[in-house]
Amino acid sequence: MQSVTFKGSFLKASTRPKEWFPHIAIAGRSNVGKSSLLNWLFRQNMAKVAKAPGKTRTLNFFLVNRNFYMVDLPGYGYAKVARHLRDQWGRELGAYLSTEERLAGVVALIDVRHGASVLDLELQSFLTAADLNRLVILTKGDKVGRSKRRQMQDSIQKQLELPVRPLVTSVTSGEGRREVLNAIESMAGLWKDRQQEMDHGTEEKERTR
């Protein structure tokens, strides 16, 4: 990543950045290591790492290389957050995932030590039903042995019906950073290719009228 700029924290669609850049959303349970992973990818301390989970309460937008947005979504599953806040996040998050035309894909983080929770499975079902491009990443790979990691990769690939085994990352050891960045850039590139195809199709229709 050549440049990363924090553009702001937003919740409602009317306040989000307007540029027609693809969005790569980052999702996961509270305490899965989402902010730490973003800072690791950015090589900058831009995403706030909270001592207590459940602190991300907005969609946080980071413009990468003036080419695409990485969007840090509110963590889910933290019981101590007030019910009315959880409900509000759920509505806004669902609306974002369902209606944002610039959403190129969702990077879903799962703690390799614990595997997929019920909420993780619900998110994956939602993404599959919405036909959204998804990338599953197992975090905290340094916390378990290689045998456990391979077992978890195989299990989650089968459980989530993924075409390939999920990537394993470790902020501590640096494992997986390049692979994650390549996958994210590929997601953004595919979205741009589709947009060009749509624009080309529209131009062709205009010419043949």
ChimeraX attribute file (.defattr): number of C-alpha atoms within 10 A of each C-alpha:
attribute: neighborCount
match mode: 1-to-1
recipient: residues
	/A:1	10
	/A:2	7
	/A:3	12
	/A:4	18
	/A:5	14
	/A:6	14
	/A:7	13
	/A:8	14
	/A:9	18
	/A:10	15
	/A:11	18
	/A:12	13
	/A:13	13
	/A:14	8
	/A:15	10
	/A:16	15
	/A:17	15
	/A:18	8
	/A:19	11
	/A:20	12
	/A:21	18
	/A:22	24
	/A:23	25
	/A:24	25
	/A:25	23
	/A:26	23
	/A:27	22
	/A:28	24
	/A:29	22
	/A:30	19
	/A:31	20
	/A:32	21
	/A:33	21
	/A:34	26
	/A:35	21
	/A:36	19
	/A:37	22
	/A:38	22
	/A:39	16
	/A:40	18
	/A:41	18
	/A:42	19
	/A:43	12
	/A:44	10
	/A:45	13
	/A:46	16
	/A:47	20
	/A:48	13
	/A:49	18
	/A:50	13
	/A:51	8
	/A:52	9
	/A:53	19
	/A:54	19
	/A:55	16
	/A:56	20
	/A:57	18
	/A:58	19
	/A:59	23
	/A:60	22
	/A:61	24
	/A:62	25
	/A:63	20
	/A:64	17
	/A:65	12
	/A:66	13
	/A:67	15
	/A:68	24
	/A:69	28
	/A:70	24
	/A:71	22
	/A:72	24
	/A:73	22
	/A:74	24
	/A:75	24
	/A:76	22
	/A:77	18
	/A:78	15
	/A:79	11
	/A:80	9
	/A:81	14
	/A:82	9
	/A:83	10
	/A:84	9
	/A:85	11
	/A:86	19
	/A:87	11
	/A:88	13
	/A:89	20
	/A:90	14
	/A:91	11
	/A:92	16
	/A:93	17
	/A:94	14
	/A:95	13
	/A:96	19
	/A:97	18
	/A:98	15
	/A:99	11
	/A:100	13
	/A:101	11
	/A:102	20
	/A:103	23
	/A:104	25
	/A:105	23
	/A:106	24
	/A:107	22
	/A:108	21
	/A:109	25
	/A:110	25
	/A:111	22
	/A:112	25
	/A:113	17
	/A:114	10
	/A:115	14
	/A:116	21
	/A:117	13
	/A:118	10
	/A:119	13
	/A:120	20
	/A:121	13
	/A:122	12
	/A:123	17
	/A:124	20
	/A:125	13
	/A:126	15
	/A:127	18
	/A:128	14
	/A:129	9
	/A:130	12
	/A:131	11
	/A:132	16
	/A:133	16
	/A:134	19
	/A:135	19
	/A:136	23
	/A:137	21
	/A:138	25
	/A:139	23
	/A:140	21
	/A:141	23
	/A:142	18
	/A:143	14
	/A:144	11
	/A:145	10
	/A:146	11
	/A:147	9
	/A:148	14
	/A:149	18
	/A:150	15
	/A:151	11
	/A:152	22
	/A:153	21
	/A:154	15
	/A:155	16
	/A:156	20
	/A:157	15
	/A:158	13
	/A:159	11
	/A:160	16
	/A:161	12
	/A:162	14
	/A:163	8
	/A:164	12
	/A:165	17
	/A:166	22
	/A:167	19
	/A:168	25
	/A:169	24
	/A:170	18
	/A:171	19
	/A:172	13
	/A:173	11
	/A:174	13
	/A:175	17
	/A:176	18
	/A:177	17
	/A:178	12
	/A:179	12
	/A:180	19
	/A:181	14
	/A:182	10
	/A:183	14
	/A:184	22
	/A:185	15
	/A:186	13
	/A:187	22
	/A:188	22
	/A:189	16
	/A:190	15
	/A:191	19
	/A:192	18
	/A:193	11
	/A:194	12
	/A:195	14
	/A:196	12
	/A:197	12
	/A:198	12
	/A:199	12
	/A:200	12
	/A:201	12
	/A:202	11
	/A:203	11
	/A:204	11
	/A:205	10
	/A:206	9
	/A:207	8
	/A:208	6
	/A:209	5
